[in-house]
């Protein structure tokens, strides 16, 4: 039997870096939001052991080189359940290397399917712990919705949902290496930090405008010069009527939040002429 699970993209409403940790990672404080732009992850359990991961983008890694494969291996290792064969096919819609946790979300989708099929008694928290071994964004991607993520990204607190709105996401045609961008950050030298508590209060009041005004990502301060299109897209989104715009994750994708659908669709069309990877989407709800 094949089970197809949506793997929603993640946007950072805020991204703050609090300090470097002895384990080489950074302590973070981020408000994450999943959106309706999603990959489709089809999982088939087979009687004989073996892992087959394919995607409609042929350059994606197969087997355990893919986060979906790492997730499957971690699931059987941590649960001690007898190893089953797995055939996973991923239809990609989320741009790759975009700051939208596309790979982590595919891995999280595999973990959700495996829990449902093989360990329905397992708590969501235990599944998220397994996810944490696969990647820093995977625990959040298991849960989805609007969440405060702290620690390495795995300490999760549910927040009230972002009020209904329309979102345009645009990925310029270059990539940014996450570890290299982290290496550029000197926490003491960051000039601004997001006002995470004020965003939280805006979400609690269901105030979209106040929430939009709190978007902020500290990585924008340390982007190399070649990433100038990030700022160009931000100002284009604002000119086209977005209430606010920000880069997501380690970039280079930029998103704008719109109150109304029509200007958002028009903005997506205009930006899409210059940046083919431009998407219209909405906030998505929690997965589990
Ligand atoms: O956990 P994940 O494999 O997704 O992290 C990729 C890289 O991003 C890490 O190797 C590390 O360089 C950086 N990272 C970090 N602090 C975090 C999360 C990721 O420095 N909280």
py3Dmol code that shows the C-alpha trace and the ligand (Angstrom):
import py3Dmol

protein = """\
ATOM      1  CA  UNK A   1       0.000   0.000   0.000  1.00  0.00           C
ATOM      2  CA  UNK A   2       1.330   3.463  -0.909  1.00  0.00           C
ATOM      3  CA  UNK A   3       0.660   6.419   1.347  1.00  0.00           C
ATOM      4  CA  UNK A   4       1.113   9.961  -0.008  1.00  0.00           C
ATOM      5  CA  UNK A   5       1.860  12.616   2.590  1.00  0.00           C
ATOM      6  CA  UNK A   6       2.135  16.375   1.999  1.00  0.00           C
ATOM      7  CA  UNK A   7       5.435  17.940   3.103  1.00  0.00           C
ATOM      8  CA  UNK A   8       4.817  21.643   3.654  1.00  0.00           C
ATOM      9  CA  UNK A   9       7.456  24.323   3.175  1.00  0.00           C
ATOM     10  CA  UNK A  10       8.585  26.384   6.165  1.00  0.00           C
ATOM     11  CA  UNK A  11       9.051  30.129   6.350  1.00  0.00           C
ATOM     12  CA  UNK A  12      10.799  32.033   9.135  1.00  0.00           C
ATOM     13  CA  UNK A  13       8.632  34.868  10.396  1.00  0.00           C
ATOM     14  CA  UNK A  14      11.657  35.629  12.566  1.00  0.00           C
ATOM     15  CA  UNK A  15      15.150  34.179  12.798  1.00  0.00           C
ATOM     16  CA  UNK A  16      17.439  35.156  15.670  1.00  0.00           C
ATOM     17  CA  UNK A  17      20.834  33.714  16.610  1.00  0.00           C
ATOM     18  CA  UNK A  18      21.601  33.926  20.330  1.00  0.00           C
ATOM     19  CA  UNK A  19      25.090  32.442  20.487  1.00  0.00           C
ATOM     20  CA  UNK A  20      27.474  29.720  19.404  1.00  0.00           C
ATOM     21  CA  UNK A  21      27.368  26.453  21.325  1.00  0.00           C
ATOM     22  CA  UNK A  22      30.230  24.178  22.337  1.00  0.00           C
ATOM     23  CA  UNK A  23      28.869  21.486  19.976  1.00  0.00           C
ATOM     24  CA  UNK A  24      29.422  23.792  16.968  1.00  0.00           C
ATOM     25  CA  UNK A  25      25.728  24.552  16.476  1.00  0.00           C
ATOM     26  CA  UNK A  26      24.079  27.874  17.321  1.00  0.00           C
ATOM     27  CA  UNK A  27      21.331  28.641  19.810  1.00  0.00           C
ATOM     28  CA  UNK A  28      18.380  29.983  17.889  1.00  0.00           C
ATOM     29  CA  UNK A  29      15.067  31.712  18.508  1.00  0.00           C
ATOM     30  CA  UNK A  30      12.802  31.498  15.477  1.00  0.00           C
ATOM     31  CA  UNK A  31       9.134  31.772  14.738  1.00  0.00           C
ATOM     32  CA  UNK A  32       8.372  29.209  12.058  1.00  0.00           C
ATOM     33  CA  UNK A  33       5.316  29.099   9.821  1.00  0.00           C
ATOM     34  CA  UNK A  34       4.359  26.325   7.428  1.00  0.00           C
ATOM     35  CA  UNK A  35       2.758  27.243   4.112  1.00  0.00           C
ATOM     36  CA  UNK A  36       0.644  25.403   1.568  1.00  0.00           C
ATOM     37  CA  UNK A  37       3.506  25.087  -0.930  1.00  0.00           C
ATOM     38  CA  UNK A  38       4.293  21.387  -0.489  1.00  0.00           C
ATOM     39  CA  UNK A  39       6.166  18.381  -1.845  1.00  0.00           C
ATOM     40  CA  UNK A  40       4.254  15.094  -2.199  1.00  0.00           C
ATOM     41  CA  UNK A  41       6.008  12.215  -0.468  1.00  0.00           C
ATOM     42  CA  UNK A  42       4.775   8.724  -1.437  1.00  0.00           C
ATOM     43  CA  UNK A  43       5.887   5.950   0.875  1.00  0.00           C
ATOM     44  CA  UNK A  44       5.457   2.236   0.220  1.00  0.00           C
ATOM     45  CA  UNK A  45       6.379  -0.333   2.856  1.00  0.00           C
ATOM     46  CA  UNK A  46       7.830  -3.539   1.430  1.00  0.00           C
ATOM     47  CA  UNK A  47       8.416  -6.889   3.141  1.00  0.00           C
ATOM     48  CA  UNK A  48      12.113  -7.179   2.203  1.00  0.00           C
ATOM     49  CA  UNK A  49      14.678  -4.732   3.742  1.00  0.00           C
ATOM     50  CA  UNK A  50      16.136  -2.095   1.428  1.00  0.00           C
ATOM     51  CA  UNK A  51      15.758   1.600   0.859  1.00  0.00           C
ATOM     52  CA  UNK A  52      14.835   3.130  -2.482  1.00  0.00           C
ATOM     53  CA  UNK A  53      14.453   6.919  -2.612  1.00  0.00           C
ATOM     54  CA  UNK A  54      13.612   8.611  -5.889  1.00  0.00           C
ATOM     55  CA  UNK A  55      12.467  12.101  -6.826  1.00  0.00           C
ATOM     56  CA  UNK A  56      11.236  13.839  -9.930  1.00  0.00           C
ATOM     57  CA  UNK A  57      14.398  15.980  -9.716  1.00  0.00           C
ATOM     58  CA  UNK A  58      17.079  13.494 -10.800  1.00  0.00           C
ATOM     59  CA  UNK A  59      19.972  15.319  -9.109  1.00  0.00           C
ATOM     60  CA  UNK A  60      18.605  14.781  -5.578  1.00  0.00           C
ATOM     61  CA  UNK A  61      20.558  12.226  -3.541  1.00  0.00           C
ATOM     62  CA  UNK A  62      19.150   8.708  -3.277  1.00  0.00           C
ATOM     63  CA  UNK A  63      19.208   6.331  -0.308  1.00  0.00           C
ATOM     64  CA  UNK A  64      20.600   7.605   2.970  1.00  0.00           C
ATOM     65  CA  UNK A  65      22.200  10.593   1.198  1.00  0.00           C
ATOM     66  CA  UNK A  66      18.688  12.039   1.109  1.00  0.00           C
ATOM     67  CA  UNK A  67      17.164  13.385   4.351  1.00  0.00           C
ATOM     68  CA  UNK A  68      14.136  11.151   3.687  1.00  0.00           C
ATOM     69  CA  UNK A  69      16.482   8.130   3.706  1.00  0.00           C
ATOM     70  CA  UNK A  70      18.272   9.345   6.856  1.00  0.00           C
ATOM     71  CA  UNK A  71      14.877   9.755   8.518  1.00  0.00           C
ATOM     72  CA  UNK A  72      13.814   6.202   7.663  1.00  0.00           C
ATOM     73  CA  UNK A  73      17.112   4.776   8.963  1.00  0.00           C
ATOM     74  CA  UNK A  74      16.813   6.810  12.199  1.00  0.00           C
ATOM     75  CA  UNK A  75      13.229   5.585  12.712  1.00  0.00           C
ATOM     76  CA  UNK A  76      14.177   1.876  12.631  1.00  0.00           C
ATOM     77  CA  UNK A  77      17.379   2.455  14.637  1.00  0.00           C
ATOM     78  CA  UNK A  78      15.654   4.380  17.426  1.00  0.00           C
ATOM     79  CA  UNK A  79      12.459   2.320  17.671  1.00  0.00           C
ATOM     80  CA  UNK A  80      14.258  -1.028  17.361  1.00  0.00           C
ATOM     81  CA  UNK A  81      11.400  -2.189  15.125  1.00  0.00           C
ATOM     82  CA  UNK A  82      12.336  -4.858  12.573  1.00  0.00           C
ATOM     83  CA  UNK A  83      13.765  -3.189   9.481  1.00  0.00           C
ATOM     84  CA  UNK A  84      11.234  -2.999   6.625  1.00  0.00           C
ATOM     85  CA  UNK A  85      11.859  -2.261   2.993  1.00  0.00           C
ATOM     86  CA  UNK A  86      10.866   1.220   1.926  1.00  0.00           C
ATOM     87  CA  UNK A  87      10.239   2.775  -1.431  1.00  0.00           C
ATOM     88  CA  UNK A  88       9.888   6.567  -1.282  1.00  0.00           C
ATOM     89  CA  UNK A  89       9.107   8.823  -4.215  1.00  0.00           C
ATOM     90  CA  UNK A  90       9.223  12.600  -3.790  1.00  0.00           C
ATOM     91  CA  UNK A  91       7.455  14.991  -6.140  1.00  0.00           C
ATOM     92  CA  UNK A  92       9.271  18.267  -5.521  1.00  0.00           C
ATOM     93  CA  UNK A  93       7.439  21.560  -5.574  1.00  0.00           C
ATOM     94  CA  UNK A  94       9.442  23.322  -2.826  1.00  0.00           C
ATOM     95  CA  UNK A  95      12.590  24.858  -4.306  1.00  0.00           C
ATOM     96  CA  UNK A  96      15.812  23.101  -3.298  1.00  0.00           C
ATOM     97  CA  UNK A  97      18.487  24.916  -1.193  1.00  0.00           C
ATOM     98  CA  UNK A  98      16.062  27.748  -0.657  1.00  0.00           C
ATOM     99  CA  UNK A  99      15.806  28.277   3.129  1.00  0.00           C
ATOM    100  CA  UNK A 100      12.376  26.632   3.142  1.00  0.00           C
ATOM    101  CA  UNK A 101      13.334  23.318   4.796  1.00  0.00           C
ATOM    102  CA  UNK A 102      12.150  21.326   1.764  1.00  0.00           C
ATOM    103  CA  UNK A 103      14.468  18.365   2.446  1.00  0.00           C
ATOM    104  CA  UNK A 104      13.724  18.410   6.191  1.00  0.00           C
ATOM    105  CA  UNK A 105      10.021  18.470   5.435  1.00  0.00           C
ATOM    106  CA  UNK A 106      10.347  15.412   3.160  1.00  0.00           C
ATOM    107  CA  UNK A 107      12.170  13.594   5.984  1.00  0.00           C
ATOM    108  CA  UNK A 108       9.487  14.641   8.462  1.00  0.00           C
ATOM    109  CA  UNK A 109       6.764  13.346   6.123  1.00  0.00           C
ATOM    110  CA  UNK A 110       8.475   9.928   5.982  1.00  0.00           C
ATOM    111  CA  UNK A 111       8.639   9.869   9.807  1.00  0.00           C
ATOM    112  CA  UNK A 112       4.925  10.722  10.115  1.00  0.00           C
ATOM    113  CA  UNK A 113       3.976   7.939   7.698  1.00  0.00           C
ATOM    114  CA  UNK A 114       6.208   5.394   9.484  1.00  0.00           C
ATOM    115  CA  UNK A 115       4.753   6.292  12.878  1.00  0.00           C
ATOM    116  CA  UNK A 116       1.193   6.009  11.575  1.00  0.00           C
ATOM    117  CA  UNK A 117       1.884   2.635   9.929  1.00  0.00           C
ATOM    118  CA  UNK A 118       4.234   0.958  12.407  1.00  0.00           C
ATOM    119  CA  UNK A 119       4.172   2.742  15.789  1.00  0.00           C
ATOM    120  CA  UNK A 120       0.780   4.471  16.248  1.00  0.00           C
ATOM    121  CA  UNK A 121       1.274   4.497  20.036  1.00  0.00           C
ATOM    122  CA  UNK A 122       4.424   6.641  19.796  1.00  0.00           C
ATOM    123  CA  UNK A 123       3.965  10.222  21.057  1.00  0.00           C
ATOM    124  CA  UNK A 124       4.572  13.171  18.772  1.00  0.00           C
ATOM    125  CA  UNK A 125       7.365  14.287  21.132  1.00  0.00           C
ATOM    126  CA  UNK A 126       9.170  10.956  20.709  1.00  0.00           C
ATOM    127  CA  UNK A 127       8.852  11.216  16.936  1.00  0.00           C
ATOM    128  CA  UNK A 128      10.245  14.761  17.103  1.00  0.00           C
ATOM    129  CA  UNK A 129      13.215  13.463  19.126  1.00  0.00           C
ATOM    130  CA  UNK A 130      14.005  11.020  16.320  1.00  0.00           C
ATOM    131  CA  UNK A 131      13.629  13.927  13.886  1.00  0.00           C
ATOM    132  CA  UNK A 132      16.200  15.926  15.878  1.00  0.00           C
ATOM    133  CA  UNK A 133      18.812  13.283  15.056  1.00  0.00           C
ATOM    134  CA  UNK A 134      18.161  13.764  11.358  1.00  0.00           C
ATOM    135  CA  UNK A 135      18.411  17.579  11.180  1.00  0.00           C
ATOM    136  CA  UNK A 136      17.751  20.729  13.191  1.00  0.00           C
ATOM    137  CA  UNK A 137      14.581  21.673  11.247  1.00  0.00           C
ATOM    138  CA  UNK A 138      13.081  18.161  11.152  1.00  0.00           C
ATOM    139  CA  UNK A 139      11.299  18.288  14.576  1.00  0.00           C
ATOM    140  CA  UNK A 140       9.510  21.483  13.540  1.00  0.00           C
ATOM    141  CA  UNK A 141       8.645  20.012  10.139  1.00  0.00           C
ATOM    142  CA  UNK A 142       7.033  16.994  11.842  1.00  0.00           C
ATOM    143  CA  UNK A 143       4.707  19.363  13.692  1.00  0.00           C
ATOM    144  CA  UNK A 144       4.189  22.286  11.277  1.00  0.00           C
ATOM    145  CA  UNK A 145       1.912  25.264  11.877  1.00  0.00           C
ATOM    146  CA  UNK A 146       3.047  28.353  13.792  1.00  0.00           C
ATOM    147  CA  UNK A 147       5.761  27.461  16.314  1.00  0.00           C
ATOM    148  CA  UNK A 148       8.520  29.092  18.361  1.00  0.00           C
ATOM    149  CA  UNK A 149      11.681  27.019  17.792  1.00  0.00           C
ATOM    150  CA  UNK A 150      14.593  27.419  20.209  1.00  0.00           C
ATOM    151  CA  UNK A 151      17.787  25.570  21.130  1.00  0.00           C
ATOM    152  CA  UNK A 152      19.270  24.081  17.964  1.00  0.00           C
ATOM    153  CA  UNK A 153      15.755  24.391  16.507  1.00  0.00           C
ATOM    154  CA  UNK A 154      14.310  21.356  18.284  1.00  0.00           C
ATOM    155  CA  UNK A 155      12.783  22.998  21.411  1.00  0.00           C
ATOM    156  CA  UNK A 156       9.270  23.737  20.170  1.00  0.00           C
ATOM    157  CA  UNK A 157       6.445  25.828  21.632  1.00  0.00           C
ATOM    158  CA  UNK A 158       3.112  26.072  19.802  1.00  0.00           C
ATOM    159  CA  UNK A 159       1.956  29.606  19.026  1.00  0.00           C
ATOM    160  CA  UNK A 160      -1.454  30.860  17.897  1.00  0.00           C
ATOM    161  CA  UNK A 161      -1.723  30.601  14.094  1.00  0.00           C
ATOM    162  CA  UNK A 162      -0.771  33.453  11.799  1.00  0.00           C
ATOM    163  CA  UNK A 163      -4.099  35.094  10.859  1.00  0.00           C
ATOM    164  CA  UNK A 164      -5.371  34.205   7.354  1.00  0.00           C
ATOM    165  CA  UNK A 165      -3.320  35.966   4.658  1.00  0.00           C
ATOM    166  CA  UNK A 166      -1.715  35.436   1.262  1.00  0.00           C
ATOM    167  CA  UNK A 167       1.982  34.866   0.788  1.00  0.00           C
ATOM    168  CA  UNK A 168       4.286  35.242  -2.197  1.00  0.00           C
ATOM    169  CA  UNK A 169       7.617  33.394  -2.022  1.00  0.00           C
ATOM    170  CA  UNK A 170      10.369  34.064  -4.517  1.00  0.00           C
ATOM    171  CA  UNK A 171      13.651  32.192  -4.850  1.00  0.00           C
ATOM    172  CA  UNK A 172      16.397  33.893  -6.835  1.00  0.00           C
ATOM    173  CA  UNK A 173      18.531  31.602  -8.982  1.00  0.00           C
ATOM    174  CA  UNK A 174      21.530  31.183  -6.702  1.00  0.00           C
ATOM    175  CA  UNK A 175      22.095  29.300  -3.472  1.00  0.00           C
ATOM    176  CA  UNK A 176      23.557  30.158  -0.081  1.00  0.00           C
ATOM    177  CA  UNK A 177      25.435  27.588   2.006  1.00  0.00           C
ATOM    178  CA  UNK A 178      23.881  27.391   5.490  1.00  0.00           C
ATOM    179  CA  UNK A 179      27.131  26.486   7.355  1.00  0.00           C
ATOM    180  CA  UNK A 180      29.027  29.243   5.475  1.00  0.00           C
ATOM    181  CA  UNK A 181      26.428  31.831   6.410  1.00  0.00           C
ATOM    182  CA  UNK A 182      26.485  30.727  10.067  1.00  0.00           C
ATOM    183  CA  UNK A 183      30.281  31.132   9.929  1.00  0.00           C
ATOM    184  CA  UNK A 184      29.821  34.809   8.956  1.00  0.00           C
ATOM    185  CA  UNK A 185      27.799  35.588  12.076  1.00  0.00           C
ATOM    186  CA  UNK A 186      29.447  37.289  15.065  1.00  0.00           C
ATOM    187  CA  UNK A 187      26.540  37.391  17.477  1.00  0.00           C
ATOM    188  CA  UNK A 188      27.940  40.368  19.436  1.00  0.00           C
ATOM    189  CA  UNK A 189      28.166  42.363  16.229  1.00  0.00           C
ATOM    190  CA  UNK A 190      24.584  41.827  15.043  1.00  0.00           C
ATOM    191  CA  UNK A 191      22.986  45.258  14.935  1.00  0.00           C
ATOM    192  CA  UNK A 192      19.357  44.219  15.257  1.00  0.00           C
ATOM    193  CA  UNK A 193      17.389  41.323  16.644  1.00  0.00           C
ATOM    194  CA  UNK A 194      13.773  40.399  15.954  1.00  0.00           C
ATOM    195  CA  UNK A 195      11.235  41.396  18.580  1.00  0.00           C
ATOM    196  CA  UNK A 196      10.073  37.849  19.071  1.00  0.00           C
ATOM    197  CA  UNK A 197       7.920  38.615  22.132  1.00  0.00           C
ATOM    198  CA  UNK A 198       6.097  41.354  20.255  1.00  0.00           C
ATOM    199  CA  UNK A 199       5.410  38.965  17.380  1.00  0.00           C
ATOM    200  CA  UNK A 200       4.091  36.461  19.892  1.00  0.00           C
ATOM    201  CA  UNK A 201       1.775  39.108  21.382  1.00  0.00           C
ATOM    202  CA  UNK A 202       0.539  40.057  17.895  1.00  0.00           C
ATOM    203  CA  UNK A 203      -0.241  36.385  17.165  1.00  0.00           C
ATOM    204  CA  UNK A 204      -2.056  36.097  20.490  1.00  0.00           C
ATOM    205  CA  UNK A 205      -4.181  39.112  19.516  1.00  0.00           C
ATOM    206  CA  UNK A 206      -4.767  37.755  15.994  1.00  0.00           C
ATOM    207  CA  UNK A 207      -3.357  41.021  14.608  1.00  0.00           C
ATOM    208  CA  UNK A 208      -1.964  40.283  11.126  1.00  0.00           C
ATOM    209  CA  UNK A 209      -0.571  43.755  10.523  1.00  0.00           C
ATOM    210  CA  UNK A 210       1.309  43.885  13.839  1.00  0.00           C
ATOM    211  CA  UNK A 211       2.643  40.363  13.183  1.00  0.00           C
ATOM    212  CA  UNK A 212       3.793  41.275   9.659  1.00  0.00           C
ATOM    213  CA  UNK A 213       5.639  44.318  10.984  1.00  0.00           C
ATOM    214  CA  UNK A 214       7.725  42.050  13.238  1.00  0.00           C
ATOM    215  CA  UNK A 215       9.249  39.951  10.419  1.00  0.00           C
ATOM    216  CA  UNK A 216      13.037  39.935  10.801  1.00  0.00           C
ATOM    217  CA  UNK A 217      15.906  37.598   9.918  1.00  0.00           C
ATOM    218  CA  UNK A 218      19.408  38.343  11.286  1.00  0.00           C
ATOM    219  CA  UNK A 219      21.034  36.429   8.394  1.00  0.00           C
ATOM    220  CA  UNK A 220      20.140  39.355   6.139  1.00  0.00           C
ATOM    221  CA  UNK A 221      22.841  41.365   7.951  1.00  0.00           C
ATOM    222  CA  UNK A 222      25.644  39.006   6.924  1.00  0.00           C
ATOM    223  CA  UNK A 223      24.671  38.079   3.359  1.00  0.00           C
ATOM    224  CA  UNK A 224      27.568  38.239   0.888  1.00  0.00           C
ATOM    225  CA  UNK A 225      27.450  40.935  -1.801  1.00  0.00           C
ATOM    226  CA  UNK A 226      26.411  38.482  -4.513  1.00  0.00           C
ATOM    227  CA  UNK A 227      23.081  38.074  -2.683  1.00  0.00           C
ATOM    228  CA  UNK A 228      21.944  41.627  -3.557  1.00  0.00           C
ATOM    229  CA  UNK A 229      18.850  40.259  -5.408  1.00  0.00           C
ATOM    230  CA  UNK A 230      17.436  39.317  -1.970  1.00  0.00           C
ATOM    231  CA  UNK A 231      17.043  43.007  -1.171  1.00  0.00           C
ATOM    232  CA  UNK A 232      15.794  43.768  -4.662  1.00  0.00           C
ATOM    233  CA  UNK A 233      13.021  41.160  -4.273  1.00  0.00           C
ATOM    234  CA  UNK A 234      12.130  42.508  -0.830  1.00  0.00           C
ATOM    235  CA  UNK A 235      11.600  46.014  -2.115  1.00  0.00           C
ATOM    236  CA  UNK A 236       9.711  44.745  -5.202  1.00  0.00           C
ATOM    237  CA  UNK A 237       7.340  42.824  -2.899  1.00  0.00           C
ATOM    238  CA  UNK A 238       6.743  45.953  -0.820  1.00  0.00           C
ATOM    239  CA  UNK A 239       6.180  48.052  -3.957  1.00  0.00           C
ATOM    240  CA  UNK A 240       3.684  45.435  -5.145  1.00  0.00           C
ATOM    241  CA  UNK A 241       1.632  45.817  -1.974  1.00  0.00           C
ATOM    242  CA  UNK A 242       3.094  43.383   0.599  1.00  0.00           C
ATOM    243  CA  UNK A 243       2.570  44.455   4.228  1.00  0.00           C
ATOM    244  CA  UNK A 244       6.091  43.218   4.983  1.00  0.00           C
ATOM    245  CA  UNK A 245       8.781  41.028   3.425  1.00  0.00           C
ATOM    246  CA  UNK A 246      11.725  39.024   4.732  1.00  0.00           C
ATOM    247  CA  UNK A 247      14.244  36.360   3.765  1.00  0.00           C
ATOM    248  CA  UNK A 248      13.496  32.871   5.120  1.00  0.00           C
ATOM    249  CA  UNK A 249      16.078  30.663   6.871  1.00  0.00           C
ATOM    250  CA  UNK A 250      19.571  30.998   5.415  1.00  0.00           C
ATOM    251  CA  UNK A 251      17.977  32.162   2.176  1.00  0.00           C
ATOM    252  CA  UNK A 252      17.979  33.036  -0.498  1.00  0.00           C
ATOM    253  CA  UNK A 253      14.147  32.853  -0.767  1.00  0.00           C
ATOM    254  CA  UNK A 254      12.222  35.974   0.164  1.00  0.00           C
ATOM    255  CA  UNK A 255       8.539  36.122   1.024  1.00  0.00           C
ATOM    256  CA  UNK A 256       5.968  38.879   1.323  1.00  0.00           C
ATOM    257  CA  UNK A 257       2.752  38.825   3.340  1.00  0.00           C
ATOM    258  CA  UNK A 258      -0.392  40.277   1.748  1.00  0.00           C
ATOM    259  CA  UNK A 259      -3.758  40.905   3.360  1.00  0.00           C
ATOM    260  CA  UNK A 260      -5.683  40.427   0.085  1.00  0.00           C
ATOM    261  CA  UNK A 261      -5.496  37.683  -2.505  1.00  0.00           C
ATOM    262  CA  UNK A 262      -5.667  39.731  -5.699  1.00  0.00           C
ATOM    263  CA  UNK A 263      -2.550  41.892  -5.183  1.00  0.00           C
ATOM    264  CA  UNK A 264      -0.666  38.802  -3.978  1.00  0.00           C
ATOM    265  CA  UNK A 265      -1.536  36.863  -7.156  1.00  0.00           C
ATOM    266  CA  UNK A 266      -0.631  39.894  -9.276  1.00  0.00           C
ATOM    267  CA  UNK A 267       2.712  40.257  -7.438  1.00  0.00           C
ATOM    268  CA  UNK A 268       3.470  36.551  -7.962  1.00  0.00           C
ATOM    269  CA  UNK A 269       2.810  36.949 -11.674  1.00  0.00           C
ATOM    270  CA  UNK A 270       4.998  40.041 -12.035  1.00  0.00           C
ATOM    271  CA  UNK A 271       7.913  38.599 -10.031  1.00  0.00           C
ATOM    272  CA  UNK A 272       7.509  35.233 -11.772  1.00  0.00           C
ATOM    273  CA  UNK A 273       8.514  36.850 -15.072  1.00  0.00           C
ATOM    274  CA  UNK A 274      11.968  37.604 -13.663  1.00  0.00           C
ATOM    275  CA  UNK A 275      12.256  34.810 -11.086  1.00  0.00           C
ATOM    276  CA  UNK A 276      10.701  31.547 -12.368  1.00  0.00           C
ATOM    277  CA  UNK A 277      10.649  30.066  -8.852  1.00  0.00           C
ATOM    278  CA  UNK A 278       7.939  32.364  -7.521  1.00  0.00           C
ATOM    279  CA  UNK A 279       4.961  30.885  -5.663  1.00  0.00           C
ATOM    280  CA  UNK A 280       1.631  31.981  -4.262  1.00  0.00           C
ATOM    281  CA  UNK A 281       0.626  30.211  -1.054  1.00  0.00           C
ATOM    282  CA  UNK A 282      -1.159  30.565   2.284  1.00  0.00           C
ATOM    283  CA  UNK A 283      -0.335  29.626   5.894  1.00  0.00           C
ATOM    284  CA  UNK A 284      -0.758  25.886   6.529  1.00  0.00           C
ATOM    285  CA  UNK A 285      -2.090  24.296   9.694  1.00  0.00           C
ATOM    286  CA  UNK A 286      -0.341  21.896  12.026  1.00  0.00           C
ATOM    287  CA  UNK A 287       0.287  18.369  10.688  1.00  0.00           C
ATOM    288  CA  UNK A 288      -0.248  16.335  13.855  1.00  0.00           C
TER     289      UNK A 288
END
"""
ligand_1 = """\
21
LIG
O 21.108 20.307 11.669
P 21.429 20.540 10.238
O 22.149 19.375 9.607
O 20.248 20.955 9.424
O 22.426 21.780 10.210
C 23.185 22.115 9.058
C 24.316 23.030 9.467
O 23.810 24.308 9.872
C 25.114 22.564 10.658
O 26.176 21.739 10.261
C 25.637 23.855 11.261
O 26.750 24.313 10.530
C 24.528 24.817 10.985
N 23.596 24.988 12.117
C 24.007 25.714 13.242
N 23.133 25.896 14.284
C 21.880 25.420 14.225
C 21.435 24.690 13.095
C 22.317 24.495 12.049
O 25.142 26.179 13.306
N 21.048 25.639 15.245
"""
view = py3Dmol.view(width=600, height=400)
view.addModel(protein, "pdb")
view.setStyle({"model": 0}, {"cartoon": {"style": "trace"}})
view.addModel(ligand_1, "xyz")
view.setStyle({"model": 1}, {"stick": {}})
view.zoomTo()
view.show()
